């Protein structure tokens, strides 16, 4: 027993040194170092499962692939250069976003705002039918239910028609997907892969990273991205969550290549295959919208998703409206929200009344009183479950994607957001927000203060888990 305890404390010491060098926040570093050296039996396994915020294996795979050194990628950059809008050619806000994305804003796109499941899957299934060469399909959650089987059957049919179909799903988010689902796709000629974070040396025990992206690309010319996964609840077929409120986006034009690049990186991690030589890279204009596709994740050098939200908030001069189902922000985003409100910006947060995570909802309540005190308006959506992830900056730009306003999206999940810099599109998103606000109720400081002591205590306790929520 003495030797066992000695070994446990030695592992705790070594793990705490790893935490000292790799945990991204000072608070997290202190918490892990104290627990690893005082309670190593519980803390050591917890740290190696939940404590890491940088996905080293993916970093190594990204470096090995290095698109910047690919002659085809350099040639593509030269072809895309004329599509850069004027506002993206000089220093400033656009340059910061492009450096975060490692991609430029691209003009020449047609975009379609898709509100809720019926519109989204009608557009998506029509796009699947239009594909002539290949389809890239990636989801966080895929269920073997009515909608999931319809997607499976459509993809299988296109594969039998000669379209090259690749299907990627997250092993944690889709943990309930039976093997028969993938086998039926494979039998039809679809290439199927799981995105697993436990693959590779040093990654055997990590379960905390997720690939939360939802991407479909058809022939490199059309792409879909947003909040909707594949399951019957997204079409209001689950009475526990219906009606389901969500937002998706269709992009037709050169910016769809940003979604294709994101899929390429994830497919390379999951399978080891490089697809860049097998895919089309069209640059023909399909419209007149400028779009930036910004992928983010735990393999990034910076905390890309958090910086994206901070930039949007700091840029706003008149309004910043944000919709998110999960609200557990970091201190930098909280500070940006407060400062925006203090300088007179109309800051509004749209959160769900009905939550599918009791702990996350409790943690969100702990942030509300200081935000309300700064003049931020918080609305709770009451017509079903709100899952939309979108933001609006003034009358200039809007973002639709997969990232929530929480630490998990900031540091642990692979996410993707499409930012459309266009006043007309911003107007469409503003109108959608107004409809959502009409279906919501405002939260007051009196309501927050009147919550029972047990609820307020639970909210404060839930904050302790903020780094993994």
N, C-alpha and C positions, 0 to 999 in steps of 0.2 A: 504494500500500500504506500509506503514511504517513497519507493522508487517511482511508483505511478504518479504520485502528487508532485514529485520533483520534475518528472517529465512534463506534466501539465503546466507547471509554472515556467519551465524552460520554453515550451511552445508559446505560452502567453507572452514571454519576454520577446521572443523572436517575432511574433505576430505584431506586437506593439511597435517594434522598430519598423516593420513594414508599414504600419498605419502612420507612423511619424513621417515617412517619406512619401506616402501616396494618397492619403485621405485629403480631400480638396478643401475642407473648411477647418478652421481652428477649433470650433466647438466639437465637430465630429472627431477630430484627432484626440482631443482631451478625453472625450467620453470613451472612445475605444481603448486608449492607453490605460485609463484607470480600470475599466472593466476587465481588460485582458490580463492585467497583473494582479487583480484582487479576486476575480471569479473566473479563472481560466477554463474550468471544466465546461461552463456554459458559454463563455464569451469567445473562445477560440473557434469552435465550429460555427457560431453565429457570425463571426467576422468573415470567415472564408466563404460563407454563403451570401451574407447580406452587406458586408462592409466595404466592398470594393466599388469604386465609382469610375474606374477607367478600364476599358475592355482591351487589354494589351494584345490578345490574339488577333483581334480585328485590325488593330493598328499595324501589326506586322504584315498581315495579309494585304492591307491597303498599300503599304510601302513596297511590297513585292510586286504589286500590280502597276503602280505609279503611272497613271494616265498621262502625266505631264511629259514623260519620256517616250510616249507612244507617238510615232510619226503620224498615224491616222488622227489622233487627238489634236496634234498641232495643226494639221491641215483643216480639221473641223473648226478650230478656233479662228483660222483665217477666213473661212467661209461665213462664220457667224458675225464677224466684226462689223459688217455694214448694217446689221440689224440692231446694234446697240442704239437705244434712244439717246438724244442729246443730253438729257439730264443725268445719264449714267456715265458720261465720258470724263467728267472732272471730279475733283475731290469733293467730299461732303457725305451726306447721309447715304446716298446711293452707293458710293464707293465702299463704305463700311459694310453695308449689307452684302455687296458682291464679294468682299473679302471673306466674310463669314461663310457665305454659300460656296466659295471657291468656283463660282459661276457668275456670268454677267446677267443683268437684265436683258431680255430679248424682246424686240418688237415683232410685229407681224402675226400676232396670235388672235384667235377667236376664243372667247371664254363664255361659258354658260354656268350660271349659278343654279345649283340643284338643291331645292329645299325639300328635305325629308326623303323617305325611302322609296316611295312610288316613283317620283321623278328621277331619282338617282339610278335605280335599277332599270327603268325603262330606257334611259340614255345609255347606260353601261351595256345592256344586252344588245341594243341596236349597234353600238360600236363593235362589240364582239362579232356580230354578223358581218360588219363592213370589212373586217380584217382579211387581208389576202395573203400575207406572208408569215406573220408571227404575232403572238400575243404574250405579253409578260403580265402575270397576275400574282399579286402579293397581298396577303391579309394577315392581320394579327389574330382574329378570331374567325374560324370557319366552323359552322355547325352542320351536322348531318341531319338536317331537317328539310322542310319543304323548299325553302329558298336555297339552302346549301346544295340540295340535290338538283335543283334547276340549274344552278351555276355549273355543277359537275357535268350534267348532261349536255349543256351548251358547249362547254370546253371540249368535251369528248367528241361531239359532233364536228366541231371545227377541225380538231386534230385528224379525224377520219377524212375530212375534206382536203387535207394536205397542208393546213396551216400549222406552223411550228408553235406549240403551246408549252410554256414553262410556268409552273405553278409552285409558289413558295409560301409557306405558312410558318408561323412562330410555334415552337414546340410547347411553350408554356400556355400561351393564349389559346391554342387549339389542342390542348392536352386531351380533351374529350373526343376528338375526331377519331373514329375507328379506322383501323388499317385498311378495311375494305374500301373506304372512300378513295384512298390513294391508289389502291390496287386497280380499281375500276378505271381511274384516269390513266394509269400506266398501260393498262391493256388496250386503251384506245390510242396510245401513242403520245400521251402527254408526259413531259419530263416533270417529275414531282420531287421537291426537296423540302426538308425541314430546316428552319433557321434555329440552330441549337447553340446556346452560349457555353455549353459544357464541353464542346469539342476542342481538342488541342491541348498541349502541355500547359499546366498551370491553371487550367480552367475547369477541372473536373468537378469542383464542388460549388461553382458559382451558379446561383439560380435567380439572382436579383436583376439581371439585365433582361430586357424584353425588346423584340422588334415590333413596334407599335404602328408601323407604317401600313397604309392601305393604298396600293398603287395598281393601276391597270394601264398598260400601254399597248396600242394597236399600231403595228407597222412603223413605229417611231414618229407617227404623225398626230396621233390623238392620245391623250392621257386623262386619267381620272384620279382624283385625290380628295381626301376629306375624312370625315368622322365615322362613316358607316362601314361596319364589318359585314359579315355574311351570316345572317341568322334570322329566324322568323320574327324576332322582337323588333327588328329594324323596319318591318312592314306592318307593325301594330298588331301582330298575331299573338302576342303574349299579354294577357290582361293585367299582369302585374306591373308592366311598364308602359302600356299603351295609354295615349298616343305617344309615340317616340319622336322627339324633335331633334333633327340633325341636319347637317349641311355638307354638301359635297361640291366639287368643282370639275367641270370638263374643260380641258385645254386642247385646242387644235392649232398646231403650228410649231414653230421651232422650240418653244419652251417645254414642249412635251419631252424633248431630249434630256432635260434635267431630271425628270422622273425616270427616264430610261437609265441614266447614269447611276441614280440611286439604287435601282433594282440590280444593275450590273454589279455594284460593289457587294450587295447583300448576297447575290447568287454566287459570287466568287468565294465569299466566306463559307457559304453552306455547302458548296460542291467542289470548290477548287478550280472550276471551269472559268475561262475567260471568254466572254461573249462578244467583245467589241468588234471582232472581225466577222461575226455572224449576223450582226444587226444592221439595219438601215439607219442612216444619219441625215435625213432630209432637212433642208433649211428653207423650203418654200414658204412664203408668207400666206397665212390663211385669214388674217384679220388685221386689226390695227391696235391691239392692246399690248402693253409692255408687261412682262411677267418675269419674276424672279422665283426660281425653285430653290428653296433653302432646306437642305437636309441637315439633321443634327443627331448627335448621339454620343455615347460614352467613349468612342474612339477619337473624338475631336480634341485638339490641343486646348481649345477654349470651351467654355460652357455656352455653346452656340445658341441653344433655345432660349436661355435666360437673357443673353445679350440681344437676341432678336426682339423680345418683348420690351426690354429696357430701351432700345433704340426707338421702337414705335411710340412708347410713352413719352420719351424726351422730345421726339420730333413734333408731337401734337401741339398745335397752337390754339385750336378751337375746341376739339373734342377727341377723346379716345374712348371707344366703347369696346368692351371685351366680353365674350361669352365663353364660359368654361364649365364643364360638369364637376371638375375637381379643383378646389382652390386651396392650395397649400404652398404659397409662394416663398421665395427666399428673401432675405433682407434687402438685397439690391432692387428687386422688383417692387417690394413694398415701399421703399424710399422713393422710387421713381413715381409711383402712383400718388403718394402723398404730396410730393413736390409739384406734380402736374396740377392737382386740385388747388394747391395753395397759390399757384400763379394764375388761377382763373380758368383753367381748362375744364370742360364738361367731362368728368370722368365717371363712367358708369360700368358696373359689373353686373352681368347676368348669370345667376347661379340657379341650380335646380332646387325646388322645394323638396321633391322626392329624390332621395339618393339611393344608389345601390351599394354604398359603402358607409356603414355607420361611423367608423373611425375617421374616415376622411371628412365626412360631413361635420363631425364634432370638432375636428381640428380647424375647419374653415370658420366656424363661429368665433373662435378665439381671436381671429384677425379683424373682425368686423367693427368693433367699437372704435378703435383708433382711426380706421379708415373713414367711418362716418363722421367722426369729429373733425376730420380735415376737409369735409365737404364732398366726399365721394358718395355717389348714389348707388346703392346696392339693391338689386331687384331679384326676387325669388320667382322663378317660372313655375306656374301652377297648373298648366294644361298638359299633364303627362310628365314624362322624363326628358329633361334637357341634356343632350349629349353633344351639342354643336360646339365646335372649336373655331372661333372666328374673331377677328378684330377689325376695327375701322379707325383710320387716322384722318381727322378733318374731313374734307371732301376730296381727298387726293388719292388715297390708297386703302386697300383692304386685304386681309390675309385669311385664307381658308386652309386648314390642314388637319394634322393629327395630334398636335401638341396641346396639352392641358397646361394650366397655370399652376403647376405643382413641381415639387422637387424631383419626382420620378421622371417627368418629361424633360426637366432641365438637365438631369445628370445621369439617369439610368436607362432611359428608353431611347431607341432609335426612332426618330420622328421625321416628318417632312411637312413643310408649309409652302404654299404657293402665294406669293404677294403680287397683287395686280395693282399697278400704278396707273389708274385711269379714273377720271371723275365720274364717268357714266357708270362704271362698275361700282365705284364707291357709293353712288346714289342708290343702286339696287340693294347693296348690303345695308345701307342706312334704312331703307324702306322695310327690309326684312327685320332689322333690329326693332323698328317701331312696332311692327306687328307682335314681336315677342314681348316687348315691354307692356303692350296692351293686355297680354295674357299673364302678366306677372303682378306681384304686389311689392311695394317698396318696404325695405327693412328700416326700422327706426332704432335710435339708440335706446329708447324706452323699452322696445321689445327685447333688445339684447340684455339690458340690465334686469329685466323681469324674468329671465330664464331661471328655473330652480337651481339651487346651489349644486345639486348632484350633476346637473347637466353642465354647469360652468366648470365644475371640477373635472368632469370627464373630458371636456374640451381642452383644458390645460394639460391633462395627462396625455391626450392624443397627440399634442404637439411634440412630445418626446420621441414619437415615431416619425416625425416630419421627414427625416432624411430618406426614408424608404416608402413614403406614401405617394 
